[in-house]
Amino acid sequence: MKVFYENDADLSALNGRVIAMIGYGNQGRAQALNLRDSGLNVIVGNIDDHYKEAAIKDGFEPVSIAEAASQGDVVMVVIPDEVQDLVYQESISPNLKPGKLISFASGYNVHFGLIVPPKDVDVVMVAPRTIGRQVRIAFEGGSGVNADVDVWNDATGNAWPITLALTKGIGCTRAGAFHTTFATEAELDLFAEQGLWPAIFECLLTAYEVLEEQGYPKEAIALELYASAEPADIFLAMARQGPFGQMAYHSPTSQYGVLSRRLNSTGGNAELRQRMRDSLAFIKSGAFAREWAEERKKGYPRLAQLRQEAAQHPLNTADVAIRQLLNGKS
Ligand code: NDP
């Protein structure tokens, strides 16, 4: 797989071009600040609300989304995936003149056909692989985060140099920008959210329920399972040394326990494997994108209900208790 680093990208591809950041949330703020600190000309498009206030505080002079899309030679769409098609239709599309470049921070809308940009504009993806806060913190610390990059449509013949310049300006070529595709980025991202993380959550909650049922103190369970941040340390070590490589940091007792009780990859957990395959098939068919668009149209009733149900789980009681203890309030 091709990975782009600092020497593969040249910021001068953006000389004389206005970069319009559409949205000033998680990714928008981090990317706008990084690009500006890289010496590039960034404007912000946002509606009137606290995100706009944040942009003003950071020294930008936000304009409406339509105005930003009109002024920008490069239009970066960094608003939530499920509202992008509406905003695109209303405010971006009418201002997307031939020769401009539109950039997405995820392949989602273009890959699933929710947004179909015209043939005479460049369509690209610069998708940092982590949360916006980290995109900014890493940049300020002199490093960067990884990204997925791709060009969907190279109308001008200049889409790659501009994409790589944006990636460099955000700081991602410092860490390495992977040339994937819109499809791979969107499908893997959704799979992690719908195939992997639900299984991790299920493990965590089931472990809590079993331990609580056996009478262990709820605060001790929460501390052991997540509140000490040990799982976060383990995941960080996995990123740096590999899932099995990081096991060297654990005692032989721990290593033996984990390795001897793991369901092996051949015998394995057939039910989980099937669930993950089904999840991926559902995503790839576009059925999830349709379900999520339908949910948005109805005003997110199921999301509200699911959030409410999550708030009822007994783990929340343990969480309140452990948080008080960790804050020194017994
Ligand atoms: P946020 O939820 O942080 O986006 C908030 C921004 O979107 C605000 O500026 C908000 O302004 C604007 N916004 C929200 N709703 C609307 C609307 N209906 N109309 C117009 N503007 C709206 O998004 P993220 O930064 O999390 O995600 C942006 C993109 O980045 C997505 O494509 C996502 O897939 C991608 N991405 C996100 C990552 C993450 O960790 N969050 C990681 C990598 C990529 P206002 O409230 O004023 O409308």
Residues whose N, C-alpha, C, O or C-beta is under 5 A from the ligand:
A	BS01	NDP	G23 Y24 G25 N26 Q27 G28 N46 I47 D49 Y51 V77 V78 I79 P80 D81 V83 V87 A105 S106 P128 T130 I131 G132
